[in-house]
Amino acid sequence: MTTIIIKPKSKSETSFLSRLFRKMNIDARIVEEKIPNEETIKAINDVEERKGIRVKDSNELFGQLGI
C-alpha cells in the first residue's frame, strides 16, 4: 500500500480532498497532527537547552512567578 502525505491548509481543503478521493475510489485517511503554537515551541526549546527554572514544589514556583 502506498502512502501519500498531504498537509491541507484549511478545513475546506480537507473537505475537498476527502470528496475527491471518494469519487476516485481511493481509500484515504486524513490524520491531523496537532502543531503547538509559537509560544509553546519556544518553551520546549528553552527546556531542551536547560534554560528553564528548577523548583522544589508548587509553592516555590508560585513565589517565583509572583502569584
C-alpha positions in Angstrom: 0.0 0.0 0.0 1.4 3.4 -1.0 1.1 6.3 1.5 0.9 9.9 0.4 1.2 12.6 3.0 -0.8 15.8 2.2 -0.9 18.7 4.7 -4.1 20.6 3.9 -4.0 24.3 4.8 -7.7 24.6 5.8 -10.8 22.7 6.6 -12.3 23.4 3.2 -9.2 22.0 1.5 -9.5 18.9 3.7 -13.2 18.5 2.8 -12.4 19.0 -0.9 -9.6 16.3 -0.8 -11.9 13.9 1.0 -14.6 14.2 -1.6 -12.1 14.0 -4.4 -10.6 10.7 -3.1 -14.0 9.2 -2.5 -15.0 10.0 -6.1 -11.8 8.4 -7.4 -12.4 5.3 -5.2 -9.2 5.9 -3.2 -9.1 4.8 0.4 -7.9 7.8 2.2 -7.5 8.5 5.9 -6.8 12.1 6.9 -4.7 12.4 10.0 -4.5 15.8 11.6 -1.3 16.4 13.6 -1.6 19.0 16.3 1.1 21.6 15.9 2.0 23.6 19.0 1.8 27.4 18.8 4.9 29.6 18.7 5.0 30.2 22.5 4.8 26.5 23.3 7.6 25.7 20.8 9.8 28.4 22.4 9.1 26.9 25.8 10.0 23.4 24.6 13.3 24.7 23.1 14.1 26.6 26.3 13.7 23.5 28.4 15.8 21.4 26.0 18.6 24.0 26.2 18.3 23.9 30.0 17.1 27.5 30.2 14.1 26.5 32.5 13.9 27.1 36.2 14.0 24.3 38.8 11.9 24.5 42.0 11.2 22.1 44.9 7.4 22.4 45.0 4.5 24.4 43.7 4.7 27.0 46.5 8.2 27.9 45.4 7.1 28.1 41.8 4.2 30.4 42.6 6.5 32.5 44.7 9.0 32.9 41.8 6.1 33.7 39.4 4.7 36.3 41.9 1.4 34.5 42.2 
